[in-house]
């Protein structure tokens, strides 16, 4: 249920930008979400209208782009995706991998009137 709190955070960002930039209504909110962000897009979409009610974002389309995770192998230097079930480097099979990206979550852009 933390998606409701996340939706409320998005609305705070929108409200701040509306005050700063002087727009009245948001048509579209584009989000970037790493595949390992821990958020469920369907839940975020479900809670967003509740959080947006009575704000400049009420009725706005929520567009979510999922960003793939990227890893680096600390043994062979490979960079890219890894098989979730194996959690090891696809090139050398080493378990010594570090996540480079995939946990991010941010508002990428707003389409406003």
N, CA, C and O atoms as a GROMACS GRO file, in nm:
protein
  452
    1UNK      N    1   0.082  -0.119   0.000
    1UNK     CA    2   0.000   0.000   0.000
    1UNK      C    3   0.087   0.126   0.000
    1UNK      O    4   0.034   0.237   0.006
    2UNK      N    5   0.220   0.111  -0.007
    2UNK     CA    6   0.303   0.231  -0.012
    2UNK      C    7   0.288   0.305  -0.144
    2UNK      O    8   0.338   0.417  -0.158
    3UNK      N    9   0.220   0.245  -0.242
    3UNK     CA   10   0.196   0.314  -0.368
    3UNK      C   11   0.109   0.438  -0.349
    3UNK      O   12   0.123   0.534  -0.424
    4UNK      N   13   0.020   0.438  -0.248
    4UNK     CA   14  -0.060   0.557  -0.219
    4UNK      C   15   0.032   0.670  -0.173
    4UNK      O   16   0.017   0.784  -0.217
    5UNK      N   17   0.125   0.640  -0.086
    5UNK     CA   18   0.220   0.742  -0.040
    5UNK      C   19   0.306   0.792  -0.156
    5UNK      O   20   0.338   0.911  -0.163
    6UNK      N   21   0.344   0.704  -0.244
    6UNK     CA   22   0.422   0.743  -0.363
    6UNK      C   23   0.338   0.835  -0.451
    6UNK      O   24   0.388   0.936  -0.499
    7UNK      N   25   0.211   0.799  -0.473
    7UNK     CA   26   0.121   0.883  -0.553
    7UNK      C   27   0.107   1.022  -0.489
    7UNK      O   28   0.105   1.123  -0.560
    8UNK      N   29   0.096   1.027  -0.358
    8UNK     CA   30   0.087   1.155  -0.289
    8UNK      C   31   0.216   1.236  -0.306
    8UNK      O   32   0.211   1.358  -0.318
    9UNK      N   33   0.329   1.168  -0.308
    9UNK     CA   34   0.456   1.235  -0.334
    9UNK      C   35   0.463   1.293  -0.474
    9UNK      O   36   0.516   1.403  -0.494
   10UNK      N   37   0.409   1.221  -0.570
   10UNK     CA   38   0.404   1.271  -0.708
   10UNK      C   39   0.319   1.398  -0.713
   10UNK      O   40   0.355   1.495  -0.779
   11UNK      N   41   0.207   1.397  -0.643
   11UNK     CA   42   0.120   1.514  -0.639
   11UNK      C   43   0.191   1.632  -0.574
   11UNK      O   44   0.173   1.745  -0.620
   12UNK      N   45   0.270   1.610  -0.471
   12UNK     CA   46   0.347   1.720  -0.409
   12UNK      C   47   0.444   1.780  -0.510
   12UNK      O   48   0.460   1.902  -0.515
   13UNK      N   49   0.506   1.696  -0.591
   13UNK     CA   50   0.597   1.746  -0.695
   13UNK      C   51   0.520   1.828  -0.796
   13UNK      O   52   0.564   1.936  -0.835
   14UNK      N   53   0.405   1.779  -0.840
   14UNK     CA   54   0.322   1.850  -0.936
   14UNK      C   55   0.277   1.985  -0.879
   14UNK      O   56   0.287   2.087  -0.947
   15UNK      N   57   0.229   1.984  -0.755
   15UNK     CA   58   0.184   2.109  -0.692
   15UNK      C   59   0.297   2.210  -0.681
   15UNK      O   60   0.278   2.330  -0.705
   16UNK      N   61   0.415   2.163  -0.645
   16UNK     CA   62   0.532   2.251  -0.636
   16UNK      C   63   0.565   2.312  -0.772
   16UNK      O   64   0.591   2.432  -0.782
   17UNK      N   65   0.564   2.230  -0.875
   17UNK     CA   66   0.592   2.279  -1.009
   17UNK      C   67   0.483   2.375  -1.058
   17UNK      O   68   0.513   2.472  -1.127
   18UNK      N   69   0.357   2.347  -1.024
   18UNK     CA   70   0.246   2.435  -1.064
   18UNK      C   71   0.264   2.573  -1.002
   18UNK      O   72   0.243   2.675  -1.068
   19UNK      N   73   0.301   2.578  -0.875
   19UNK     CA   74   0.325   2.708  -0.809
   19UNK      C   75   0.444   2.779  -0.873
   19UNK      O   76   0.440   2.900  -0.897
   20UNK      N   77   0.550   2.704  -0.898
   20UNK     CA   78   0.673   2.762  -0.952
   20UNK      C   79   0.658   2.808  -1.096
   20UNK      O   80   0.706   2.916  -1.133
   21UNK      N   81   0.590   2.727  -1.178
   21UNK     CA   82   0.582   2.756  -1.322
   21UNK      C   83   0.450   2.825  -1.362
   21UNK      O   84   0.440   2.880  -1.471
   22UNK      N   85   0.352   2.821  -1.273
   22UNK     CA   86   0.227   2.893  -1.299
   22UNK      C   87   0.127   2.822  -1.388
   22UNK      O   88   0.042   2.889  -1.447
   23UNK      N   89   0.132   2.692  -1.401
   23UNK     CA   90   0.030   2.622  -1.481
   23UNK      C   91  -0.087   2.581  -1.393
   23UNK      O   92  -0.075   2.571  -1.271
   24UNK      N   93  -0.201   2.556  -1.457
   24UNK     CA   94  -0.324   2.525  -1.384
   24UNK      C   95  -0.362   2.377  -1.388
   24UNK      O   96  -0.422   2.325  -1.294
   25UNK      N   97  -0.325   2.311  -1.497
   25UNK     CA   98  -0.370   2.173  -1.514
   25UNK      C   99  -0.262   2.089  -1.577
   25UNK      O  100  -0.188   2.134  -1.665
   26UNK      N  101  -0.253   1.965  -1.532
   26UNK     CA  102  -0.158   1.868  -1.587
   26UNK      C  103  -0.236   1.769  -1.672
   26UNK      O  104  -0.334   1.710  -1.627
   27UNK      N  105  -0.191   1.750  -1.794
   27UNK     CA  106  -0.255   1.655  -1.884
   27UNK      C  107  -0.193   1.516  -1.873
   27UNK      O  108  -0.261   1.414  -1.884
   28UNK      N  109  -0.062   1.514  -1.850
   28UNK     CA  110   0.010   1.386  -1.850
   28UNK      C  111   0.130   1.394  -1.757
   28UNK      O  112   0.200   1.495  -1.751
   29UNK      N  113   0.152   1.286  -1.684
   29UNK     CA  114   0.269   1.272  -1.598
   29UNK      C  115   0.344   1.148  -1.644
   29UNK      O  116   0.290   1.038  -1.647
   30UNK      N  117   0.471   1.168  -1.682
   30UNK     CA  118   0.555   1.056  -1.725
   30UNK      C  119   0.650   1.019  -1.612
   30UNK      O  120   0.723   1.103  -1.559
   31UNK      N  121   0.647   0.891  -1.577
   31UNK     CA  122   0.732   0.839  -1.470
   31UNK      C  123   0.830   0.739  -1.528
   31UNK      O  124   0.800   0.668  -1.624
   32UNK      N  125   0.948   0.734  -1.469
   32UNK     CA  126   1.046   0.630  -1.500
   32UNK      C  127   1.059   0.545  -1.375
   32UNK      O  128   1.077   0.596  -1.265
   33UNK      N  129   1.050   0.413  -1.394
   33UNK     CA  130   1.049   0.321  -1.281
   33UNK      C  131   1.140   0.202  -1.312
   33UNK      O  132   1.116   0.128  -1.407
   34UNK      N  133   1.244   0.186  -1.232
   34UNK     CA  134   1.334   0.071  -1.248
   34UNK      C  135   1.262  -0.059  -1.216
   34UNK      O  136   1.174  -0.062  -1.129
   35UNK      N  137   1.299  -0.164  -1.285
   35UNK     CA  138   1.229  -0.293  -1.265
   35UNK      C  139   1.248  -0.348  -1.124
   35UNK      O  140   1.170  -0.434  -1.081
   36UNK      N  141   1.349  -0.301  -1.051
   36UNK     CA  142   1.370  -0.344  -0.913
   36UNK      C  143   1.337  -0.232  -0.813
   36UNK      O  144   1.388  -0.232  -0.702
   37UNK      N  145   1.251  -0.139  -0.854
   37UNK     CA  146   1.214  -0.027  -0.767
   37UNK      C  147   1.128  -0.071  -0.649
   37UNK      O  148   1.118  -0.001  -0.548
   38UNK      N  149   1.064  -0.187  -0.662
   38UNK     CA  150   0.977  -0.234  -0.556
   38UNK      C  151   0.835  -0.182  -0.568
   38UNK      O  152   0.751  -0.211  -0.482
   39UNK      N  153   0.807  -0.106  -0.672
   39UNK     CA  154   0.673  -0.052  -0.693
   39UNK      C  155   0.597  -0.136  -0.793
   39UNK      O  156   0.655  -0.197  -0.883
   40UNK      N  157   0.466  -0.140  -0.776
   40UNK     CA  158   0.379  -0.214  -0.866
   40UNK      C  159   0.302  -0.112  -0.950
   40UNK      O  160   0.215  -0.042  -0.898
   41UNK      N  161   0.333  -0.103  -1.080
   41UNK     CA  162   0.268  -0.002  -1.164
   41UNK      C  163   0.114  -0.006  -1.156
   41UNK      O  164   0.051   0.100  -1.152
   42UNK      N  165   0.055  -0.124  -1.155
   42UNK     CA  166  -0.091  -0.134  -1.150
   42UNK      C  167  -0.146  -0.072  -1.022
   42UNK      O  168  -0.250  -0.006  -1.024
   43UNK      N  169  -0.078  -0.093  -0.910
   43UNK     CA  170  -0.122  -0.034  -0.783
   43UNK      C  171  -0.106   0.117  -0.785
   43UNK      O  172  -0.192   0.190  -0.736
   44UNK      N  173   0.004   0.165  -0.842
   44UNK     CA  174   0.025   0.309  -0.852
   44UNK      C  175  -0.084   0.373  -0.936
   44UNK      O  176  -0.136   0.479  -0.902
   45UNK      N  177  -0.119   0.308  -1.047
   45UNK     CA  178  -0.227   0.359  -1.132
   45UNK      C  179  -0.362   0.359  -1.058
   45UNK      O  180  -0.444   0.449  -1.078
   46UNK      N  181  -0.382   0.260  -0.974
   46UNK     CA  182  -0.506   0.251  -0.898
   46UNK      C  183  -0.517   0.363  -0.794
   46UNK      O  184  -0.624   0.422  -0.777
   47UNK      N  185  -0.409   0.393  -0.724
   47UNK     CA  186  -0.411   0.493  -0.618
   47UNK      C  187  -0.394   0.636  -0.668
   47UNK      O  188  -0.431   0.730  -0.598
   48UNK      N  189  -0.339   0.654  -0.788
   48UNK     CA  190  -0.312   0.788  -0.837
   48UNK      C  191  -0.437   0.877  -0.842
   48UNK      O  192  -0.429   0.991  -0.796
   49UNK      N  193  -0.551   0.831  -0.894
   49UNK     CA  194  -0.669   0.919  -0.897
   49UNK      C  195  -0.714   0.964  -0.758
   49UNK      O  196  -0.765   1.075  -0.743
   50UNK      N  197  -0.697   0.881  -0.658
   50UNK     CA  198  -0.732   0.918  -0.521
   50UNK      C  199  -0.643   1.034  -0.475
   50UNK      O  200  -0.692   1.132  -0.420
   51UNK      N  201  -0.513   1.021  -0.499
   51UNK     CA  202  -0.418   1.126  -0.457
   51UNK      C  203  -0.435   1.253  -0.539
   51UNK      O  204  -0.413   1.363  -0.487
   52UNK      N  205  -0.474   1.241  -0.665
   52UNK     CA  206  -0.484   1.356  -0.754
   52UNK      C  207  -0.616   1.433  -0.741
   52UNK      O  208  -0.626   1.545  -0.791
   53UNK      N  209  -0.715   1.376  -0.676
   53UNK     CA  210  -0.847   1.441  -0.666
   53UNK      C  211  -0.834   1.582  -0.608
   53UNK      O  212  -0.774   1.602  -0.502
   54UNK      N  213  -0.891   1.679  -0.679
   54UNK     CA  214  -0.891   1.817  -0.633
   54UNK      C  215  -0.761   1.893  -0.656
   54UNK      O  216  -0.745   2.003  -0.604
   55UNK      N  217  -0.668   1.835  -0.732
   55UNK     CA  218  -0.539   1.900  -0.759
   55UNK      C  219  -0.526   1.928  -0.908
   55UNK      O  220  -0.613   1.890  -0.987
   56UNK      N  221  -0.419   1.996  -0.946
   56UNK     CA  222  -0.392   2.025  -1.087
   56UNK      C  223  -0.373   1.896  -1.168
   56UNK      O  224  -0.383   1.898  -1.291
   57UNK      N  225  -0.345   1.785  -1.099
   57UNK     CA  226  -0.321   1.657  -1.167
   57UNK      C  227  -0.447   1.572  -1.181
   57UNK      O  228  -0.441   1.463  -1.237
   58UNK      N  229  -0.559   1.620  -1.130
   58UNK     CA  230  -0.683   1.542  -1.141
   58UNK      C  231  -0.715   1.518  -1.289
   58UNK      O  232  -0.721   1.611  -1.369
   59UNK      N  233  -0.736   1.392  -1.323
   59UNK     CA  234  -0.766   1.354  -1.461
   59UNK      C  235  -0.645   1.337  -1.550
   59UNK      O  236  -0.661   1.301  -1.667
   60UNK      N  237  -0.526   1.361  -1.499
   60UNK     CA  238  -0.405   1.349  -1.580
   60UNK      C  239  -0.377   1.202  -1.613
   60UNK      O  240  -0.404   1.113  -1.533
   61UNK      N  241  -0.323   1.181  -1.730
   61UNK     CA  242  -0.280   1.047  -1.770
   61UNK      C  243  -0.148   1.017  -1.700
   61UNK      O  244  -0.060   1.104  -1.691
   62UNK      N  245  -0.134   0.896  -1.651
   62UNK     CA  246  -0.012   0.852  -1.585
   62UNK      C  247   0.057   0.753  -1.679
   62UNK      O  248   0.007   0.643  -1.702
   63UNK      N  249   0.173   0.792  -1.731
   63UNK     CA  250   0.248   0.708  -1.824
   63UNK      C  251   0.373   0.658  -1.750
   63UNK      O  252   0.456   0.738  -1.707
   64UNK      N  253   0.384   0.526  -1.738
   64UNK     CA  254   0.494   0.467  -1.662
   64UNK      C  255   0.584   0.388  -1.757
   64UNK      O  256   0.539   0.295  -1.824
   65UNK      N  257   0.710   0.426  -1.762
   65UNK     CA  258   0.808   0.352  -1.841
   65UNK      C  259   0.896   0.272  -1.744
   65UNK      O  260   0.957   0.329  -1.654
   66UNK      N  261   0.902   0.142  -1.764
   66UNK     CA  262   0.985   0.057  -1.681
   66UNK      C  263   1.126   0.052  -1.739
   66UNK      O  264   1.145   0.021  -1.857
   67UNK      N  265   1.223   0.082  -1.655
   67UNK     CA  266   1.363   0.080  -1.696
   67UNK      C  267   1.425  -0.054  -1.657
   67UNK      O  268   1.412  -0.097  -1.542
   68UNK      N  269   1.492  -0.119  -1.750
   68UNK     CA  270   1.554  -0.248  -1.717
   68UNK      C  271   1.673  -0.232  -1.624
   68UNK      O  272   1.742  -0.130  -1.627
   69UNK      N  273   1.695  -0.332  -1.543
   69UNK     CA  274   1.810  -0.331  -1.453
   69UNK      C  275   1.937  -0.364  -1.532
   69UNK      O  276   1.935  -0.442  -1.627
   70UNK      N  277   2.046  -0.301  -1.488
   70UNK     CA  278   2.178  -0.329  -1.547
   70UNK      C  279   2.273  -0.362  -1.434
   70UNK      O  280   2.268  -0.303  -1.326
   71UNK      N  281   2.359  -0.458  -1.461
   71UNK     CA  282   2.453  -0.505  -1.360
   71UNK      C  283   2.595  -0.503  -1.417
   71UNK      O  284   2.616  -0.501  -1.538
   72UNK      N  285   2.693  -0.502  -1.326
   72UNK     CA  286   2.834  -0.514  -1.365
   72UNK      C  287   2.891  -0.634  -1.291
   72UNK      O  288   2.872  -0.652  -1.171
   73UNK      N  289   2.961  -0.716  -1.366
   73UNK     CA  290   3.032  -0.830  -1.305
   73UNK      C  291   3.165  -0.778  -1.252
   73UNK      O  292   3.243  -0.718  -1.326
   74UNK      N  293   3.190  -0.804  -1.126
   74UNK     CA  294   3.314  -0.757  -1.064
   74UNK      C  295   3.434  -0.844  -1.101
   74UNK      O  296   3.548  -0.808  -1.074
   75UNK      N  297   3.407  -0.959  -1.164
   75UNK     CA  298   3.516  -1.048  -1.204
   75UNK      C  299   3.559  -1.027  -1.350
   75UNK      O  300   3.678  -1.016  -1.378
   76UNK      N  301   3.462  -1.022  -1.443
   76UNK     CA  302   3.500  -1.012  -1.585
   76UNK      C  303   3.468  -0.877  -1.648
   76UNK      O  304   3.511  -0.851  -1.761
   77UNK      N  305   3.392  -0.791  -1.579
   77UNK     CA  306   3.363  -0.659  -1.632
   77UNK      C  307   3.237  -0.650  -1.717
   77UNK      O  308   3.203  -0.541  -1.765
   78UNK      N  309   3.167  -0.761  -1.737
   78UNK     CA  310   3.041  -0.758  -1.813
   78UNK      C  311   2.948  -0.652  -1.756
   78UNK      O  312   2.940  -0.634  -1.634
   79UNK      N  313   2.877  -0.581  -1.844
   79UNK     CA  314   2.772  -0.488  -1.803
   79UNK      C  315   2.648  -0.515  -1.885
   79UNK      O  316   2.653  -0.522  -2.008
   80UNK      N  317   2.535  -0.531  -1.816
   80UNK     CA  318   2.408  -0.555  -1.884
   80UNK      C  319   2.311  -0.629  -1.794
   80UNK      O  320   2.330  -0.634  -1.673
   81UNK      N  321   2.209  -0.687  -1.853
   81UNK     CA  322   2.110  -0.760  -1.773
   81UNK      C  323   2.164  -0.894  -1.726
   81UNK      O  324   2.258  -0.948  -1.784
   82UNK      N  325   2.103  -0.946  -1.622
   82UNK     CA  326   2.136  -1.081  -1.575
   82UNK      C  327   2.007  -1.158  -1.557
   82UNK      O  328   1.900  -1.101  -1.541
   83UNK      N  329   2.020  -1.288  -1.561
   83UNK     CA  330   1.906  -1.376  -1.540
   83UNK      C  331   1.866  -1.370  -1.393
   83UNK      O  332   1.947  -1.399  -1.305
   84UNK      N  333   1.742  -1.333  -1.368
   84UNK     CA  334   1.695  -1.319  -1.229
   84UNK      C  335   1.705  -1.449  -1.151
   84UNK      O  336   1.736  -1.447  -1.032
   85UNK      N  337   1.679  -1.560  -1.215
   85UNK     CA  338   1.679  -1.688  -1.143
   85UNK      C  339   1.820  -1.730  -1.102
   85UNK      O  340   1.839  -1.792  -0.998
   86UNK      N  341   1.919  -1.697  -1.185
   86UNK     CA  342   2.056  -1.737  -1.155
   86UNK      C  343   2.133  -1.636  -1.074
   86UNK      O  344   2.223  -1.672  -0.998
   87UNK      N  345   2.098  -1.508  -1.088
   87UNK     CA  346   2.166  -1.398  -1.019
   87UNK      C  347   2.319  -1.409  -1.030
   87UNK      O  348   2.392  -1.396  -0.932
   88UNK      N  349   2.363  -1.433  -1.152
   88UNK     CA  350   2.507  -1.438  -1.176
   88UNK      C  351   2.536  -1.382  -1.314
   88UNK      O  352   2.445  -1.362  -1.395
   89UNK      N  353   2.661  -1.357  -1.340
   89UNK     CA  354   2.705  -1.302  -1.468
   89UNK      C  355   2.673  -1.400  -1.581
   89UNK      O  356   2.706  -1.518  -1.571
   90UNK      N  357   2.609  -1.353  -1.688
   90UNK     CA  358   2.578  -1.444  -1.799
   90UNK      C  359   2.702  -1.484  -1.879
   90UNK      O  360   2.699  -1.583  -1.952
   91UNK      N  361   2.812  -1.407  -1.866
   91UNK     CA  362   2.933  -1.441  -1.941
   91UNK      C  363   3.022  -1.541  -1.867
   91UNK      O  364   3.060  -1.644  -1.923
   92UNK      N  365   3.056  -1.510  -1.741
   92UNK     CA  366   3.152  -1.595  -1.669
   92UNK      C  367   3.088  -1.674  -1.554
   92UNK      O  368   3.155  -1.753  -1.488
   93UNK      N  369   2.958  -1.653  -1.531
   93UNK     CA  370   2.879  -1.723  -1.428
   93UNK      C  371   2.918  -1.685  -1.284
   93UNK      O  372   2.878  -1.753  -1.190
   94UNK      N  373   2.995  -1.580  -1.268
   94UNK     CA  374   3.034  -1.535  -1.135
   94UNK      C  375   2.913  -1.476  -1.061
   94UNK      O  376   2.832  -1.406  -1.123
   95UNK      N  377   2.900  -1.502  -0.932
   95UNK     CA  378   2.794  -1.439  -0.853
   95UNK      C  379   2.834  -1.298  -0.805
   95UNK      O  380   2.755  -1.231  -0.739
   96UNK      N  381   2.955  -1.254  -0.838
   96UNK     CA  382   3.005  -1.124  -0.793
   96UNK      C  383   2.955  -1.015  -0.887
   96UNK      O  384   3.030  -0.964  -0.971
   97UNK      N  385   2.828  -0.979  -0.873
   97UNK     CA  386   2.768  -0.877  -0.959
   97UNK      C  387   2.718  -0.761  -0.873
   97UNK      O  388   2.680  -0.780  -0.757
   98UNK      N  389   2.718  -0.643  -0.931
   98UNK     CA  390   2.670  -0.523  -0.863
   98UNK      C  391   2.567  -0.454  -0.953
   98UNK      O  392   2.589  -0.439  -1.074
   99UNK      N  393   2.455  -0.414  -0.894
   99UNK     CA  394   2.350  -0.346  -0.970
   99UNK      C  395   2.394  -0.203  -1.001
   99UNK      O  396   2.432  -0.129  -0.910
  100UNK      N  397   2.388  -0.165  -1.128
  100UNK     CA  398   2.421  -0.029  -1.171
  100UNK      C  399   2.296   0.058  -1.178
  100UNK      O  400   2.298   0.176  -1.144
  101UNK      N  401   2.187  -0.003  -1.223
  101UNK     CA  402   2.060   0.070  -1.233
  101UNK      C  403   1.946  -0.031  -1.226
  101UNK      O  404   1.965  -0.150  -1.248
  102UNK      N  405   1.828   0.021  -1.196
  102UNK     CA  406   1.711  -0.066  -1.188
  102UNK      C  407   1.625  -0.038  -1.066
  102UNK      O  408   1.515  -0.092  -1.054
  103UNK      N  409   1.676   0.045  -0.974
  103UNK     CA  410   1.597   0.079  -0.855
  103UNK      C  411   1.537   0.220  -0.863
  103UNK      O  412   1.461   0.259  -0.774
  104UNK      N  413   1.570   0.294  -0.967
  104UNK     CA  414   1.528   0.433  -0.975
  104UNK      C  415   1.376   0.448  -0.989
  104UNK      O  416   1.307   0.358  -1.037
  105UNK      N  417   1.328   0.563  -0.947
  105UNK     CA  418   1.189   0.600  -0.965
  105UNK      C  419   1.184   0.752  -0.962
  105UNK      O  420   1.224   0.814  -0.863
  106UNK      N  421   1.133   0.813  -1.070
  106UNK     CA  422   1.127   0.959  -1.072
  106UNK      C  423   1.023   1.008  -1.172
  106UNK      O  424   0.984   0.937  -1.264
  107UNK      N  425   0.980   1.134  -1.150
  107UNK     CA  426   0.893   1.201  -1.245
  107UNK      C  427   0.984   1.251  -1.356
  107UNK      O  428   1.073   1.332  -1.332
  108UNK      N  429   0.961   1.202  -1.477
  108UNK     CA  430   1.044   1.239  -1.590
  108UNK      C  431   0.997   1.368  -1.654
  108UNK      O  432   1.079   1.454  -1.688
  109UNK      N  433   0.865   1.384  -1.672
  109UNK     CA  434   0.815   1.505  -1.734
  109UNK      C  435   0.666   1.523  -1.704
  109UNK      O  436   0.596   1.429  -1.666
  110UNK      N  437   0.622   1.646  -1.723
  110UNK     CA  438   0.481   1.683  -1.709
  110UNK      C  439   0.437   1.750  -1.837
  110UNK      O  440   0.509   1.832  -1.893
  111UNK      N  441   0.319   1.714  -1.884
  111UNK     CA  442   0.257   1.784  -1.996
  111UNK      C  443   0.147   1.869  -1.934
  111UNK      O  444   0.054   1.815  -1.875
  112UNK      N  445   0.156   2.001  -1.948
  112UNK     CA  446   0.066   2.091  -1.878
  112UNK      C  447  -0.006   2.186  -1.974
  112UNK      O  448   0.030   2.200  -2.091
  113UNK      N  449  -0.110   2.250  -1.920
  113UNK     CA  450  -0.181   2.356  -1.995
  113UNK      C  451  -0.160   2.486  -1.922
  113UNK      O  452  -0.209   2.590  -1.966
   0.00000   0.00000   0.00000
